[in-house]
Amino acid sequence: MTEKSIKIIGGGLAGCEAAWQAANMGVKVQLYEMRDANRKTEAHKTDFLAELVCSNSFRSDEALASAIGLLHEEMRRLGSLILKCGDAHKVPAGGALAVDRDGFAQAVQNAIESHPNIAVIRDEITKIPDDGLVIIASGPLTSGGLSDAIKAITGEEYLAFFDAIAPIVFKDSIDFSKAWFQSRYDKLGPGGDGKDYINCPMDKDQYFAFVKELINGEKSDFKQWEKDTPYFDGCLPIEVMAERGEGTLRFGPMKPVGLTNPRSNIKPYAIVQLRQDNKLATLYNMVGFQTKLKYADQTRVFRTIPGLENAEFARLGGLHRNTFIKSPALLDEQLRLKASPNIRFAGQITGVEGYIESASCGLMAGRFAAAEILGLDYLPPPDHTAHGALLAHITTGATKDSFQPMNINFGLMPPLVKDPGKKNRKLAYCQRALLALDKWIGDIKLAA
């Protein structure tokens, strides 16, 4: 009798986390990744598993003060590979968890490739396997052939939105006679000193001149089929934000609050922040500066920022199309395709938005599939938890017509029975979630 295994399509964050979870439950996994030394995508630069193509930040790591920090803590308690490697390769980012992107991806790949229950297969899948359990975690950059195969089994057209990438600057090209290190409000991250970001100040005239250049700069052209594709509001290109009003940026990614220029008694009108991108601290990414400006205009416009006049770019910004399915119409509470229950979906393709949200979706899909093979009664986590709230959103929380990608937030969770007041509300949500998660984990162990 052939040993049952799970085929996972896609070696991104969701696919790797799904493989890790299932393998640690004792189930054999075949992990398919189309990228190799000779083949990339429009956004990937390496053939590492779990390569981070946009930001290097996993966002807030404050477990009792933010929804994403809560999701981090839940994943740690569930033995997440992504959080384990993220913690091992973190770089200074105040209260956020940001990582050395190459070190992180290499660590994930090493763990996956060395696991005795996981076989990594570098091959493009253009036909969904019709035997055994399958998890499709191909992500937002799903290849054309696989996209066609997914459309054939779902009977649905993709929804889509655009995602953008921020530029990365060589630190030694930044002028520190104008820029300085400081975290907003001198906030200390784990092991930090309150000086985790590089800050480039602008006065009022510089700011308005910069906004004008952003708006007038030459942008990448859309193909005809892309013209009706919207942006995801959580990752708008910097020039699109500028077009929404002259003050939008200084109340968004360029807000000057909580920062003091040590070289001047004059409060900056706006500030550009850069966050460490690698462990060597030689590369810094421009926070919130994802863009669709053409390369020549990116270089020209961003060099008008004080401190970046001679900036050299390790990578310029870009734009790519993300795709996701109408999950509420297609998936059950265990991420199975209702029409073909042997197939599960995981990650951004389901409509969760964000690195950690994608990985958490993969975590659940891997556990659900492994439990099915092992004959275990494995119920979804309660919707009071961050994991349960995300699952509820993509399976039952919206109609297929109103469904849009979503980051984890407290609004996805059931209201508190007793409101403790605004000051303590986030803490109450987090404490309730972790108690529910711990009970769920205990119940699973008893059932097994």
N, C-alpha and C positions, 0 to 999 in steps of 0.2 A: 504494500500500500504506500503510495506516495505521500510524503509528509506535507501537510497543508502549509501554505505560506501566503504572504501578502505581497502584492505587487504595488509599489508606490511610484507614481509618475511625477517627477520633479524633485530636484535636489536643492531647493531653496530652504528657507527657514521652516516652513510648514512641513515639507517632505522629510527633512532631516529629523525634526522633532517627532513626527509620526513614526519614522523608522526606529528611532531610539526607544521610544516608549513601548512599541510592540516587541522589539527585540529583547528589552529588559523583562518583559512578561514571559519570555521563553519561546516566542514565535519567530520563525524564519521570515526574513524580509528580503525582497529584491527591490533595490532602489535604482530607478532609471533616471539618468540625467543626460540630456542631449549635448550639453557643452563639453568640449574637450580641448586639447591643445590647439586644434585647428578650427574649431567652430565656436563662435560667441553669439550674442544677441546684440540688438541695437543699443543696449544699455550696459551689459556686462563687459568687464575689462579682463577678467581672468577665467580660469576654469575651476576655481575653488567651489566646492559646495558651500551653500549659505553665504554667497557673496552679497554684501550690502551695496546696492547700486545707487541709493539716494543718500540720505543723511547717515552719519555714523552714530546717531543718538537713539537710544531706546526710551527717551523722554524721562519724566520724573521717576525717581527711585524711592520716593517717600511713601512707605507702605501704609501709613495711617493718615495720609493727608491728600491723596489723589487716587483717582480710579486706576490710572495706569500703574502707579506704584503698588496698589493693591494687587493688580494682575501679576506684577513681578513676583510679589511675595507668594501668591498662590502657586505660581509655576515653580518657584524654589521648593515649596513644600511637596510638589508633585514630581520632583526629580527632573526638572527640565534641563536638557543638554544646552539649549540656547542660553538660558540664564547662567548656567555653570560656566560656559565659555565666555559669556559677556562679563561676568564678575572677574574672571581670570585675566581679562585683557582690557579692563576699563582704563580710561584716560580722564584727566580732570575735566569736570563739567558741572561744578556747583552741586545742586541737588539732583541732577540728572545722571543717568547711566549712559555714558558714551564710551565707545570702544575703538581700539586700534583695529581698523576694518580688516587688514590682511592677517594680523595675528589671530583675530577672532575666527575668521573663515578657515584658516589653516587648522586651528584647534578643533573646530567642528568636524572638518574633513578627517583629521587624524582619528578622532573618536569613532566616527562612523565606519571608516575603513578598517579599523582594528577590532570592531565588534564581531565576535564569532557567529552571530545570528544574522549579520547583514552582508549582502553581496551588492556591491555598487556596479552597475552596468552602464557604460557610457554609450548610449544609443538613443536615437530619436524614436519616439513612439508616435505613429500616425494612425494606429488602429487600436481602439480600446480592447484589451483582452476580454474574451467572452467566457473565461473559466476562472474560478477562484475569486478571492476577494481582491478588490482593486481600490486604491485611494488615488484620486487625481488631485495633485497639489502642484500643478504646473505654473501657477502664479499669473501675474499680470502680463507677462511677456510670452504667453503660450504661442507656440509655433503655428503657422498656417495649417499644416496638415492635421495636427492634433485639434486645433480649433474646429475644423470641419467635422472631425470624428465626434467631438463633444456636442456640436450642434445636432448631429444625427441621432444621438442617444437622448438628448434632452428635449428635442423638438422645439427648442426656443432659440431665438436670436440673442446674441450677447447684448447686454448693456455695456456702456463704456464711458470712461472719463480719462482726462489727460493728467499725467503726473510729471513733475519737473524736478530737475537735479540742480543743486547749488554748486558753484565753483569752489575749487580748493586752491589755496595760495601757499607758496613756500614761505615759511616763517622768516627766513633770512633776507627776504626781499621787502619786508615791512619796515617802515620808517618809525622807529620807536622814539624819535624826538617829538613825534606827534601822537602816536598811539601809546596805550598803557594797558597793563594787566589789572583786571578787577572783575569779580563776580557781582551781579546786581545785588545791591544791599549787602555786599560783602558776604554773601551766603556761603557757608562752608558745606562742601560735599564730603563724602567719606574720604578721609585722608587729604582733603583739600586745605588751601590756605586763604580762601576768599579771593583768589586771583586766578580764576580758571579761564577767563575769556580775555581776548585782545579787543580793545575798544578804540574805535576811530571816530573822533568827534566832528560834527558839522555845526557851523553857525547857520543862521536863518537864510542868508543869501546862498550859501553853499548847498543847503538842503533843497531850496526851490529850484536852483539851477540843475541839481542832480535829478530831481523828479521830472523836470522838463526833458532832460536827455533820455531818461528811461522811456518816457512816453513816445518820444520821437525816434528812438533807435529802431534799426531794421530788425524785424522778427522773422523767425522761421515760418515758411509758408505751410499751410495745411493742404493736404490732398483733398480731393473733392469729397471722398467718403468720410472725411474727418470733420467736415464743416459744422455738423450738428452735434458733435461730441462735446459735452461740458467739461469744465474743470472740477476737480475735487476741492471743495472750499478749504479743507485743511492743508492744502499744499498749492496755493495759488502762485503763479509766477509773479515776481516782484513788480514787473511792469504792469501786470493786470491790476494788482493792488493799487499802484500809483494812479491808474486811470479812474479809479473809483472816488478820487478826491485828493486834493493836494495835501491834506493832513492825515490821510489814511496810514502812511508808512510810519510817521512819528508817533502814532498811537498803536502801532503794530510791531513789526520786527525791528524798527529803528527808534523805539521809545527810549528817551534819555533818563527815565526815572531810576533811582537807586544807584546812580553812577556819578562819581565826582572826578573831574579832570584834575590830576595832581599838578599840572603845569599852568593852571589858570583859575582865577576866581570866578570866571564867567561860566555859568551853567550852559552846557551844550544844548543846542536846539534839537538835535537828533544825533543818534549814535549807531554806527555799524559795528556789530559784534562778530568775532570769529572764534570758533570753538576748535580745540585740539582734535586732530583727525587720526593721528597715529601715536604709538607709544613713545617713539623717539622725539615727539614734539617738534618735528620738522615741517609738518603740514597742518594747516588750519582751514576749516571750511567756513564760508560766509553764511552765518545763521539767518535763515529765512530768505535767502537770495536765490532760490530756485528760479530759473529763467528760461525763456524761449528766444531771447535776443540772439542774433547771429554772432558767431565767434568774434569777428572783428569789432563789432560794437560792444560786446561784453568787455573786451580788453580796454577799449577806448573809454567807455563810460565808467567802469569800475575803477580805473586809474585816476578818476577825478576825486575819489574819496580821499580825504586827508589821511596820510599814512600809507596809502596804497598807490602812490604816484608811480612807483617803480615795481609794482607787484609783478611777480612771475607766477604763472598758473600751472599747477600740476595737472589740473583738469578744469575745463570750462563747463558751464552749465548746459543742460539739454532738456529735451522734452520727449516723453514717450507715452504711448497709449496703453492704458490699463483696461483690462476686461474682467467682467464678473457676470455670473449667471443670476437668474431670478430665483434665488435660493428659497424664499418662502413658498413658492409654487412648486418647487422641484424636490426639496429635501425633507426628510423626516427628522425627528428630534435627535437621532444618532448620526446625522449627516449622510444618511443613505439616500441614493436616488430612488424616489418612490416607484418609478417605472422599472428600475433594475436594481433591486436591493443589494446585490453583490458589489455595487459601485458606490464609493463614498467620495465626497469632495472635501478639500481642506485648504485653508489659507486664503489669500486675497481673492482668489477666484470665486469664493463664496460670498464676498461682499463685506468681510471684515477689513478694516483699513488700519495699516500700521504694522511694523515689524513684529512686535510682541503679540498683538492680536492675531496675526497670521500664524505665529508659532504656537500660540495657545490652541488655536483651532486644529492645527496638526497634532498637538498633544492629545486632544480628545479623540480625533479620528483614529489615531494609532491605537489608543486604548480600547475604543469601541470595537475595532476590527479584531484585535488580539483576543478580547473577551469573547467575541463571537466564535472564533476558532476553538477557544478553550472551553466553551460551553458555560461561561460564567454569566450570571445575571448582573449586568453592569448598567445601572440607571444613570442618566445624565446628572450632572451636579445641580444642586438647587439654584433657582434663579436669583437667590439672595447673594450668590457668589459672582465674582467678575466673569468666571468661565461660563457659569450658567446663564448669566444675563446676555453674554455675546451669542451663545447658542440659541437662546430664545429669540433674539433679534433676527438672526439670519434664517430661522426656521418657522417662526410663528409671529414675530413681532411687527411685521409690516405686510401690507398687501404687495403683490408682485408689481403693481403699477406704480406704487409710491416708494418702492425699495431703492435705497441708496447706500453706498459704502459708509461705514460708521466706525469711528474709534470707540474704545470703551469709555463710558462715562456713567456717572451715578444716575442719570436720567433713564438708563436702561434697566435699572434695578427697581423692584417694588418699593413703594414709599415706606418710610419708617412708621411703625405703629404710633410712636410718640415722638414728635419733633423736638429734639433737644436744643433747638435754637441754631441760628446761622453759624455761630462760632464753633459749635461742636458737631455739626451735621456730618461733615466728611468723616470725622473720627468714628461716629456712630455707624455709618454705612460700612466702614472698613472692619470695625470690630465685629459687627453682625456677620459680615461675609466670612471672616476667618473662622469664627465659631462654627458656621454652617459647613465650611469646607472641611474642617477637622473632623466633624461628626460624619460627614459623607465618606471621608477617607477611612475612618474607623469602621463604618458599616460595610464598605467594600472588602476590607480585610476579613471581617467576620464571615461575609458571604463566600469568600474564596476558600 
